Amino acid sequence: MPANRSTIRRRGVAALAALPLLALAACGYGSEAKDDSSAKIAAGAEKIDGLDSVKIGYFGNLTHATALVGNQKGFFQKELGATKADYRIFNAGPSEIEALNSGSIDIGWIGPSPSINGYTKSDGKNLRIIGGSASGGVKLVVDPKKIKSLKDVKGKRIATPQLGNTQDVAFLNWAAEQGWKVDAESGKGDVSVVRTDNKVTPDAYKSGSIDGAWVPEPTASKLVAEGGKVLLDESSLWPDKKFVITNIIVSQKFLKEHPKAVEAVLKASVETNKWINANPDEAKAAANKQLGSDSGKELPADVLDPAWKSIQITDDPLAATLNTEAQHAVKAGLLDDPKLDGIYDLTLLNKVLAAEGRPAVGDAGLSAK
């Protein structure tokens, strides 16, 4: 018998908390980035807030381009002076949130759903969103032999990266808007949702075990390179074609104790984003080089080029869209109606932007008081 809504919500949240750590290292959270960037600590540089290091987490995918490029080109190390920028690479949001909670990282680039889950599960005590990073870069890619139109998705097997992750919630919401019934926990219904790690999704597609996938870049472009067709770009579903896919979070404890270090990282993020948007081809190459360093393999041009074009780099956290994504999770039965008041603290970001003569970004009324 199908689980009721409250059971789905409890089990879904429990599943989110219990998901395995997919990238383990000696510290227990994430893998450490190789130190081959151009960043070197300048002679005579001073430590910020007396810190030996700031531990920065991000995912090894192109939607975390700010962190990839900022690492590769040395923007973060430059702003941190003699305080080392110490990087950790993750494959899943829950493991990065756990690392933030444990102090294994201080600041991280992460998607909206794990940010929301991490904030609500701690009763608003563990993190703050302090800036934006990327919009877009998510697509529904299908086997054109099996699916020729959006209505053909019904009855098919569609992969998402993880139960309750940002793309999983988006696909469940889209399916519901088509009038289709899907049990959020099991993924069974008018369309079958197959939770599949992005690393293995292309092989699952090639084997025919899935008919398509709602996934971020570069996984979407990897599927296209295997013969898949982009049936829907998620950006087409949002006002102005913008929605948050990656934002910056920080431990509330670290923010309170080391605001100068947080401001330095935000300044570096803003500088990195400015450089990316002014030098897209060089930035694409830098991001790919860092991906190669982190994972051991760079992306081929037929994957890299279309993936890069679909991602917008921004300092704006697009707070209103995060609130909408939270409501999508509620409708899917994966989340109680969340209290997001206080999830943002954009004070330091807006200070950095003001110093450059740029307008402040908004928090959709969800700022810490």
C-alpha positions in Angstrom: 0.0 0.0 0.0 1.5 3.4 -0.9 2.8 5.5 2.0 0.8 8.5 3.0 2.1 12.0 2.7 3.5 12.3 6.2 5.2 8.9 6.0 6.8 9.9 2.7 8.0 13.1 4.3 9.5 11.4 7.3 11.1 8.6 5.2 12.3 11.1 2.6 14.0 13.3 5.1 15.5 10.3 6.9 16.8 9.0 3.5 18.4 12.4 2.9 20.1 12.2 6.2 21.3 8.6 5.7 22.6 8.8 2.2 26.2 7.5 2.0 29.2 9.7 1.9 30.2 9.3 -1.7 33.6 10.8 -1.6 35.5 9.7 1.4 38.9 10.9 2.6 41.0 10.6 5.8 38.9 13.4 7.3 35.8 11.5 6.6 34.2 14.0 4.3 35.1 14.7 0.7 38.3 14.3 -1.2 41.1 16.8 -1.0 41.8 18.9 -4.1 45.3 18.5 -5.5 47.4 21.6 -4.9 48.4 22.3 -8.5 46.7 25.7 -8.9 48.6 28.9 -9.8 47.9 30.2 -6.3 50.9 30.6 -4.1 51.0 32.4 -0.8 52.8 35.8 -1.5 55.9 36.7 0.5 55.0 38.9 3.4 51.3 38.1 3.3 49.5 38.0 6.6 46.9 35.5 7.9 43.3 36.6 8.1 41.8 36.4 11.6 44.9 34.5 12.6 43.6 31.4 10.7 46.0 28.9 9.2 43.5 27.8 6.7 39.9 28.2 5.4 38.4 24.9 4.4 36.3 25.3 1.2 34.0 22.6 -0.2 32.6 22.3 -3.7 31.4 19.6 -6.2 33.4 18.5 -9.2 30.9 19.7 -11.8 30.5 22.8 -14.0 27.6 24.3 -12.0 30.3 24.9 -9.3 32.4 26.9 -11.9 33.1 29.7 -9.4 34.9 27.4 -7.1 36.6 25.5 -9.9 38.0 28.6 -11.5 38.6 30.4 -8.2 40.8 27.5 -7.1 42.5 27.0 -10.5 43.3 30.7 -11.0 44.2 31.5 -7.4 41.5 34.1 -6.7 40.7 32.6 -3.2 44.3 32.3 -2.2 45.1 35.8 -3.2 42.3 37.3 -1.0 43.1 35.0 1.9 46.8 36.1 2.0 48.8 33.8 4.2 45.7 31.8 5.3 45.7 28.7 3.1 42.7 28.0 0.9 42.1 24.4 1.7 39.8 22.6 -0.7 37.5 19.6 -0.3 35.6 18.0 -3.2 32.2 16.4 -2.8 29.8 14.3 -4.9 26.6 14.8 -2.8 24.9 17.5 -0.9 24.2 15.6 2.3 27.9 14.7 2.8 28.9 18.4 2.3 26.3 19.5 4.9 27.6 16.9 7.3 31.1 18.2 6.7 29.9 21.7 7.4 28.2 20.6 10.6 31.3 18.8 11.8 33.7 21.6 11.0 35.5 19.7 8.3 34.7 22.6 6.0 33.9 26.2 6.8 32.4 27.5 3.6 30.9 25.5 0.7 29.4 25.8 -2.8 26.2 23.7 -2.8 22.8 23.4 -4.4 19.5 24.8 -2.9 17.9 21.6 -1.8 20.7 20.5 0.6 20.9 24.1 1.8 17.2 24.0 2.7 17.4 20.6 4.2 20.5 21.4 6.2 19.0 24.6 7.5 15.6 23.2 8.5 16.9 20.0 10.0 19.0 22.0 12.4 16.2 24.4 13.3 18.0 27.2 11.5 21.2 26.8 13.6 23.9 25.4 11.3 24.3 27.5 8.2 23.7 30.7 6.3 23.5 31.3 2.6 25.9 34.2 2.0 26.0 34.5 -1.8 25.1 33.2 -5.2 27.1 31.4 -7.8 25.2 29.9 -10.7 21.9 29.6 -12.5 20.7 27.1 -15.0 22.6 24.2 -16.4 19.9 21.5 -15.8 18.2 19.6 -18.6 15.8 16.7 -19.3 17.7 14.6 -21.8 16.0 11.6 -23.4 16.4 8.7 -25.8 14.9 10.1 -29.0 13.9 6.6 -30.2 11.7 6.1 -27.1 10.6 9.7 -26.3 9.7 12.1 -29.0 7.6 14.6 -27.0 7.0 15.7 -23.4 3.9 13.6 -23.2 5.9 10.5 -24.1 7.8 10.8 -20.8 4.8 9.2 -19.1 5.5 5.6 -18.4 9.2 5.9 -18.9 12.2 5.5 -16.6 13.8 8.9 -15.9 17.0 9.2 -13.7 17.6 12.0 -11.2 20.8 12.2 -9.1 19.5 11.5 -5.7 16.3 11.3 -3.6 15.3 14.8 -2.6 18.2 16.5 -4.3 17.6 19.7 -6.3 17.0 18.0 -9.7 14.9 15.2 -8.1 12.6 17.8 -6.6 12.4 19.7 -9.8 11.5 16.6 -11.8 8.9 15.5 -9.3 7.3 19.0 -9.4 7.3 19.0 -13.2 5.7 15.6 -13.4 3.0 16.7 -11.0 2.3 19.7 -13.2 1.7 17.3 -16.0 -1.0 15.7 -13.9 1.0 12.5 -13.3 1.1 10.7 -10.0 4.4 9.6 -8.6 5.2 8.3 -5.1 8.1 10.6 -4.1 9.8 8.0 -1.8 9.8 5.0 -4.1 9.8 6.9 -7.4 7.0 4.6 -8.7 4.0 5.9 -10.6 2.9 7.3 -13.9 6.6 7.9 -14.6 9.4 5.9 -12.9 12.0 8.0 -11.1 15.3 6.2 -10.9 17.8 7.7 -8.5 21.2 7.3 -10.1 24.5 8.9 -9.3 25.6 11.3 -12.0 28.8 9.3 -12.4 27.0 6.2 -13.7 24.0 7.9 -15.4 25.7 7.9 -18.9 26.4 4.2 -18.6 22.8 3.5 -17.4 21.6 5.4 -20.4 23.8 3.4 -22.8 22.7 0.1 -21.3 19.0 1.1 -21.8 18.2 0.8 -18.1 16.9 4.4 -18.1 15.1 6.2 -20.9 16.3 9.7 -20.0 17.5 11.9 -17.1 16.8 15.2 -15.4 20.4 16.2 -14.6 22.8 19.1 -14.2 25.8 19.8 -16.4 28.0 18.2 -17.5 26.0 15.0 -17.1 23.3 16.4 -19.5 25.8 17.0 -22.2 27.5 13.6 -21.7 24.1 12.0 -22.4 23.7 14.1 -25.6 27.2 13.0 -26.6 25.8 9.4 -26.3 22.9 10.1 -28.6 20.5 11.7 -26.2 18.3 14.7 -27.1 17.5 17.7 -24.9 13.8 17.6 -24.5 13.5 20.4 -21.9 15.9 23.0 -20.4 14.7 23.7 -16.9 15.5 27.4 -17.3 12.5 27.6 -19.6 10.2 26.9 -16.6 11.4 29.9 -14.6 10.7 33.7 -14.8 13.5 35.4 -16.7 14.9 31.9 -17.3 16.9 32.2 -14.0 16.9 29.9 -11.0 19.5 29.1 -8.3 21.4 25.9 -9.0 24.5 26.7 -6.8 24.8 29.1 -3.8 27.5 29.7 -1.1 26.9 28.6 2.4 28.9 29.1 5.6 28.9 27.6 9.1 27.1 30.1 11.4 29.9 29.6 14.0 32.6 30.4 11.4 30.7 33.4 10.2 30.4 34.8 13.7 34.0 34.1 14.7 35.8 34.9 11.4 33.8 37.5 9.4 37.0 38.9 7.8 37.8 35.5 6.3 34.3 35.1 5.1 34.4 38.5 3.5 37.7 37.6 1.8 36.2 34.5 0.3 33.2 36.5 -0.9 35.4 39.1 -2.4 37.3 36.4 -4.2 34.0 34.9 -5.4 32.9 38.2 -6.9 36.3 38.7 -8.6 36.2 35.2 -10.0 32.7 35.6 -11.3 33.6 38.9 -12.9 36.6 37.3 -14.6 34.6 34.3 -15.8 32.0 36.5 -17.4 34.6 38.7 -19.0 36.8 35.8 -20.2 34.4 32.9 -20.9 36.7 30.8 -23.1 39.6 31.1 -20.7 37.3 30.5 -17.8 35.9 27.4 -19.4 39.5 26.0 -19.9 40.4 26.9 -16.3 37.3 25.1 -15.0 38.0 22.1 -17.1 41.7 22.0 -16.0 40.6 22.0 -12.3 38.0 19.3 -13.1 40.8 17.2 -14.5 43.0 17.8 -11.4 40.1 17.0 -9.0 38.8 13.9 -10.9 41.7 12.8 -13.0 40.0 13.4 -16.3 39.1 16.6 -18.2 35.9 16.9 -20.2 36.0 16.5 -24.0 35.0 19.5 -26.1 31.7 17.9 -27.3 30.6 17.8 -23.6 32.4 20.9 -22.2 31.2 23.4 -24.8 27.4 22.9 -24.7 27.5 22.4 -21.0 29.4 25.7 -20.3 27.0 27.7 -22.5 23.9 26.7 -20.5 25.2 27.9 -17.1 24.9 31.5 -16.0 27.4 32.7 -13.4 26.0 35.2 -10.9 26.7 36.8 -7.5 22.9 37.0 -6.9 21.6 34.1 -4.9 18.2 34.4 -6.6 16.6 34.0 -3.2 13.0 34.1 -4.5 13.7 31.0 -6.6 15.1 29.1 -3.6 11.9 29.7 -1.7 9.9 28.4 -4.7 12.1 25.3 -4.8 11.4 24.7 -1.1 7.7 24.8 -1.9 8.2 22.3 -4.6 9.7 19.9 -2.1 6.8 20.4 0.2 4.3 19.6 -2.6 6.3 16.5 -3.4 5.9 15.3 0.2 9.7 15.4 0.9 9.7 18.4 3.3 7.4 19.9 5.9 6.6 23.5 5.2 10.0 25.0 6.0 10.6 28.1 8.1 13.3 29.7 6.0 13.4 33.1 7.8 17.1 33.7 8.6 18.6 31.3 6.0 20.3 34.3 4.2 22.9 36.7 5.5 23.9 38.8 2.5 25.5 41.6 4.6 29.1 40.8 3.6 28.3 40.1 0.0 26.5 43.5 -0.4 29.4 45.2 1.3 31.7 43.7 -1.3 29.4 44.7 -4.1 29.0 48.2 -2.8 32.7 48.7 -2.7 32.6 48.0 -6.5 29.8 50.5 -7.0 27.3 47.7 -7.7 23.7 47.4 -6.5 22.8 45.1 -3.6 21.2 41.8 -4.1 18.0 40.8 -2.4 17.1 38.1 0.1 13.4 37.7 -0.7 12.6 38.6 3.0 14.5 35.6 4.3 17.5 37.4 5.8 18.8 36.8 9.3 17.6 39.6 11.6 
